[in-house]
Structures are given as structure tokens and as C-alpha cells.
Amino acid sequence: MLTSSLTYSAPVSATHEPETDSKTARLRVLIADDSALFLRTLSLLLQDQPGLEVVGMANGGKQAIDLMESLKPDLVLMDLNMPDLSGLAVLQYARENYPSTRIIVVSSYDTPTVMAACRARGANGFVSKNRLSTELLGEIRRAAEQIPHP
């Protein structure tokens, strides 16, 4: 079970809703996975985490890109295997168009070759679905620390 809390300091702007402390913003998260059950489960796990706000869920690569464009998330948690556009293609698109958005690949394909391909295309982290409960919050924390502050 995910138990750590996360916050990061960022200037308050129109894209970040302030919490009770005006210096602390919620990390806006988009989840992309072809499994509706996984989307709901991960969303439920993250909604109880202080400092995180799930702003959208996509069930395919094209929808993930559409939601990145409209929601401007700080962080995307994304599977590789999606029906209409692969996670690697979405990752490459995001790096070219949204370089400050942090992306963590969440996949059951956790071979060194796959992880290297994700990093080569600009992933900020990789979490195996088999180790999700023990590694996800640490990866989110590391990615949040990499978010540039204007």
C-alpha cells in the first residue's frame, strides 16, 4: 500500500491550485493505461496522497496526448502497451512538445532493454507493475524534484 506523503514547492500560478499553504502546490498527475481497472485502482491509490492530484486518465496513447495538451499535467504515469499509439511514441511526443512534464513509465515489461529504451526516449523514471506498491511513490518524489520552477 502507498503510504508516504508528497509535496513540492512551486510558485502558485493559474495552472496550479494552491493548498492551504500558498507556497505548496499539488502535483498534477495524468495516468495513461489501456486497462480501465488499472486506471481506477491507481487513481484511487493516488487520490489519498497529500500533494498529488489526479487530473486525468487516458485509456490510449492518442487520448494521453490530447489530455497532455488540454490539462498540462506536471507528471504522467504511463504504460507502454496501449492500443492506438504506443507508450514509447507518446513519450517521444511528450519530450518534443512538453519537455518540463515528468514522465514515469509504469509497465509489466521490465527488462533492462525496455527500461533503457524508455530512458533513451526521455522517461524520468520506470516502475514495474510488479513492484508498484513499493517503488511508485519514490519514483514520483524523484520526478517531482526534477520539475523546473520558473
C-alpha positions as CSV (number, residue, x, y, z in Angstrom):
1,M,0.0,0.0,0.0
2,L,1.2,3.5,-0.8
3,T,1.8,5.4,2.5
4,S,4.3,8.2,2.0
5,S,3.1,11.8,1.5
6,L,4.5,14.1,-1.2
7,T,4.6,17.8,-1.6
8,Y,6.8,20.0,-3.7
9,S,7.3,23.8,-3.6
10,A,6.3,25.7,-6.6
11,P,5.2,29.2,-7.3
12,V,1.4,29.5,-7.3
13,S,0.1,30.1,-10.9
14,A,-3.1,29.8,-12.9
15,T,-2.2,26.1,-13.6
16,H,-1.7,25.1,-10.0
17,E,-4.4,25.3,-7.4
18,P,-3.0,26.4,-4.1
19,E,-3.4,24.3,-1.0
20,T,-3.8,25.8,2.4
21,D,-0.2,26.9,2.3
22,S,0.2,29.3,-0.6
23,K,3.8,28.1,-1.2
24,T,2.8,24.5,-1.7
25,A,1.2,23.3,-4.9
26,R,-0.3,19.9,-5.7
27,L,1.5,17.8,-8.3
28,R,-1.0,17.4,-11.2
29,V,-0.9,13.8,-12.4
30,L,-2.2,12.2,-15.6
31,I,-2.5,8.4,-15.8
32,A,-2.4,6.5,-19.1
33,D,-3.0,2.8,-19.4
34,D,-5.2,0.6,-21.6
35,S,-6.7,-1.2,-18.5
36,A,-9.7,0.5,-17.0
37,L,-9.2,-1.5,-13.8
38,F,-5.6,-0.3,-13.5
39,L,-6.6,3.3,-14.2
40,R,-9.2,3.2,-11.5
41,T,-7.0,1.4,-9.0
42,L,-4.0,3.7,-9.4
43,S,-6.3,6.8,-9.3
44,L,-7.8,5.6,-6.0
45,L,-4.3,4.9,-4.5
46,L,-3.0,8.3,-5.5
47,Q,-6.1,10.4,-4.6
48,D,-5.3,9.8,-0.9
49,Q,-1.7,11.0,-1.2
50,P,-1.2,14.6,0.1
51,G,0.4,16.8,-2.6
52,L,-1.0,14.7,-5.5
53,E,-4.0,15.4,-7.7
54,V,-5.1,13.0,-10.5
55,V,-6.3,15.4,-13.1
56,G,-7.0,12.9,-15.9
57,M,-7.0,9.3,-17.1
58,A,-6.4,8.1,-20.6
59,N,-7.0,4.6,-22.0
60,G,-4.8,5.0,-25.0
61,G,-1.9,6.9,-26.4
62,K,-3.8,9.4,-28.6
63,Q,-6.0,10.2,-25.6
64,A,-2.9,10.7,-23.4
65,I,-1.6,13.2,-25.9
66,D,-4.9,15.0,-26.1
67,L,-5.1,15.2,-22.3
68,M,-1.5,16.4,-22.0
69,E,-2.3,19.2,-24.4
70,S,-5.5,20.2,-22.5
71,L,-4.6,19.5,-18.9
72,K,-0.9,20.4,-18.9
73,P,0.0,17.8,-16.1
74,D,3.2,18.1,-14.1
75,L,3.6,14.3,-14.2
76,V,2.4,11.5,-16.5
77,L,2.3,7.9,-15.3
78,M,2.1,5.8,-18.5
79,D,2.0,2.2,-19.6
80,L,3.9,1.2,-22.7
81,N,1.3,-1.2,-24.2
82,M,-1.6,0.9,-25.4
83,P,-3.9,0.1,-28.3
84,D,-3.7,3.1,-30.6
85,L,-0.3,4.6,-30.0
86,S,2.5,3.0,-28.0
87,G,3.8,4.5,-24.8
88,L,7.2,5.0,-26.5
89,A,5.6,7.1,-29.2
90,V,3.7,9.1,-26.6
91,L,6.9,9.5,-24.6
92,Q,8.8,10.8,-27.7
93,Y,6.0,13.2,-28.5
94,A,5.9,14.5,-24.9
95,R,9.6,15.1,-24.8
96,E,9.4,17.1,-28.0
97,N,6.4,19.2,-27.0
98,Y,6.3,19.2,-23.2
99,P,9.9,18.9,-22.0
100,S,9.1,20.0,-18.5
101,T,6.4,17.4,-18.0
102,R,7.9,14.5,-15.9
103,I,7.1,11.0,-17.2
104,I,7.3,7.8,-15.3
105,V,6.7,4.6,-17.3
106,V,4.6,2.0,-15.4
107,S,4.8,-1.3,-17.2
108,S,5.0,-5.1,-16.7
109,Y,7.7,-5.1,-19.4
110,D,10.5,-4.6,-17.0
111,T,13.5,-6.0,-18.9
112,P,16.8,-4.0,-19.0
113,T,16.3,-3.4,-22.7
114,V,12.9,-1.9,-22.3
115,M,14.0,0.3,-19.4
116,A,16.9,1.5,-21.4
117,A,14.7,2.3,-24.4
118,C,12.4,4.3,-22.1
119,R,15.3,6.3,-20.6
120,A,16.7,6.9,-24.1
121,R,13.5,8.5,-25.1
122,G,13.4,10.7,-22.1
123,A,11.5,8.9,-19.3
124,N,12.2,10.3,-15.9
125,G,11.5,7.0,-14.2
126,F,10.4,3.4,-14.6
127,V,8.3,1.3,-12.3
128,S,7.5,-2.3,-12.8
129,K,3.8,-3.1,-12.2
130,N,5.1,-6.0,-10.2
131,R,6.8,-3.5,-7.7
132,L,4.3,-0.7,-7.9
133,S,3.3,-0.6,-4.3
134,T,6.9,-0.4,-3.1
135,E,8.5,1.8,-5.7
136,L,5.9,4.2,-7.2
137,L,6.0,7.0,-4.6
138,G,9.8,7.1,-4.6
139,E,9.8,7.5,-8.4
140,I,7.1,10.2,-8.1
141,R,9.2,12.0,-5.5
142,R,12.3,11.9,-7.7
143,A,10.4,13.1,-10.7
144,A,8.8,15.9,-8.7
145,E,12.3,17.1,-7.7
146,Q,13.2,17.4,-11.4
147,I,10.3,19.7,-12.2
148,P,11.7,23.1,-13.2
149,H,10.4,26.1,-11.3
150,P,10.1,29.4,-13.2
